[in-house]
Amino acid sequence: MRRRDVFAGSLALGGLAAGRALASDPIAAGLPASSAGGAKATGESERTALPGTIPPLVPIRAHVDQIVDIKVCLRPFRPMGPRLDVERIGDKLVVHNYGHGGSGWSLSWGSAEIAVGKALTALPRQVAVIGCGIVGLTSALVAQRAGLDVTIYTKDMLPHTRSVRANGSWTPDSRIALTTPAGPEFGDLWERMARYSWKSYRDYLGLPGNPIEFRDSYILSDKPFGSTQEFASTGPGDYASNGMPRSASEFAHYSDRIRDVIPAAEVIAAHDNPFPVAYAKREAVMIFNFGGYGHLLLSEFYQAGGKVVIREFHAPSDLKGLKEKVIINCPGLAARDWWSDKTLIPVRGQTAWLPPQPDVKYGVRYNGVSALSKSDGILIQGFNASGLGEMDGVGNSFEHADRMEAENAVTTIGGLFSRFSPRRG
Ligand SMILES: Cc1cc2nc3c(=O)[nH]c(=O)nc-3n(C[C@H](O)[C@H](O)[C@H](O)COP(=O)(O)OP(=O)(O)OC[C@H]3O[C@@H](n4cnc5c(N)ncnc54)[C@H](O)[C@@H]3O)c2cc1C
């Protein structure tokens, strides 16, 4: 692997220009892909948080002896963006809805809206949905809301899918496409999916158990935001020459398109900063609590008369046996095998889980690691373990836990809070 040979990018995090630079590679900068860390589309300049608005913060207790689970997930990444086209297989109309990279939770409703719209052109009364990950389940619900009778055919139910091994934050353009293969038109499609999803999620805010909620996320750094950082490649060439991206610079980012509705980050002035680091920002991030939200969606599906059949498909010809003539195909990365779609590239990611700490009502991002307090535990994810930014995990299909990686991530957060002074928090 050759490092330092692609480009050195200046990630200006401060000021208006900074927001734009950040949006071009937020993961490498330590922010969610949704984050521009600054200005909104209106041209408003970056704000400093009002004095006194940082609430007392209960420290996160992060110790390796508290790890209760390590989950590994493979993002279903397609360089040209999710597959949403329509195919005829015998007398069946198959609408594909898979390949959402690191954005499947975030874009699920909008992607479902597009897929169901295509299914409706055949005027069906019944529809089959293959898969019960977050993309399949939302497709099934959108189809029901359009008045269709829906059966989900799936190998696994939501709690056992890759979907619930994710992070579960609003990250709508994380590993969603590469700029060149996706082409300029994909931006419009992405924006439609992102806006529809954002609106749909708002319907699930403020409900008992907080299936969906906002958390403050503190972005922390020992160096000034805007320090020059280097990005690396994994080898010569690019996706066009290798069939595999080689550099984080190949990944597409679209978040600027929806700046008008996404809360901007705000700088925390030094005298208000409770963290043992020199620089801090805060942003409000929408998060998905898998247990409560998944349970709610499944209940909604059953209450509307939905049926589930546990079944595994091995080849497109298996569809012949289904009674439904219209099928929405949502198998995630598994389309690589059962639909022989070799455009899908696995992108490995891992999360470590600590017991829930209900008094902790926020998240942090520091030194390539994020910690987030969710209803089912403290989630800790090293999102840049290799130092390769968005190239981290690309092409890696090792779906087993790496204990060392988990311990390193937990230790980073533990070290941060061992220096945290509750008097300041
Ligand atoms: C570490 C990590 C963190 C992430 N964090 C986020 C995040 O914060 N926000 C976000 O938006 N996204 C995130 N993602 C991405 C997100 O998890 C995926 O995009 C999403 O889960 C894909 O969902 P899916 O329903 O398409 O696929 P899956 O969850 O894989 O579901 C596929 C379904 O199809 C079924 N199936 C598969 N093959 C067959 C078959 N042959 N026959 C029958 N059924 C079959 C499966 O049983 C399953 O029910 C993250 C991913 C990772 C790895």
The ligand as an ORCA input file, in Angstrom:
! r2SCAN-3c Opt
* xyz 0 1
  C     -20.285     -0.098     10.480
  C     -21.447      0.437      9.668
  C     -22.076      1.574     10.076
  C     -23.158      2.082      9.355
  N     -23.767      3.183      9.817
  C     -24.785      3.716      9.125
  C     -25.396      4.896      9.595
  O     -25.019      5.445     10.636
  N     -26.404      5.422      8.866
  C     -26.846      4.856      7.692
  O     -27.736      5.402      7.059
  N     -26.293      3.698      7.243
  C     -25.271      3.123      7.918
  N     -24.672      1.984      7.479
  C     -25.141      1.393      6.210
  C     -26.391      0.562      6.387
  O     -26.218     -0.318      7.463
  C     -26.704     -0.237      5.109
  O     -26.706      0.615      3.987
  C     -28.057     -0.883      5.242
  O     -28.126     -1.661      6.401
  C     -28.419     -1.752      4.042
  O     -29.674     -2.298      4.321
  P     -30.349     -3.361      3.390
  O     -31.746     -3.537      3.872
  O     -30.165     -2.981      1.967
  O     -29.489     -4.691      3.565
  P     -29.462     -5.779      4.733
  O     -29.564     -5.182      6.060
  O     -28.266     -6.641      4.439
  O     -30.777     -6.628      4.494
  C     -30.870     -7.554      3.442
  C     -32.092     -8.425      3.653
  O     -32.209     -9.333      2.557
  C     -32.294    -10.673      3.030
  N     -31.661    -11.523      2.042
  C     -30.393    -11.418      1.609
  N     -30.160    -12.396      0.700
  C     -31.295    -13.096      0.577
  C     -31.658    -14.223     -0.202
  N     -30.804    -14.808     -1.029
  N     -32.921    -14.724     -0.074
  C     -33.792    -14.135      0.770
  N     -33.494    -13.060      1.537
  C     -32.257    -12.550      1.431
  C     -31.554    -10.641      4.363
  O     -31.965    -11.734      5.181
  C     -32.016     -9.294      4.909
  O     -33.299     -9.445      5.470
  C     -23.598      1.437      8.167
  C     -22.958      0.263      7.750
  C     -21.880     -0.212      8.493
  C     -21.187     -1.443      8.026
*
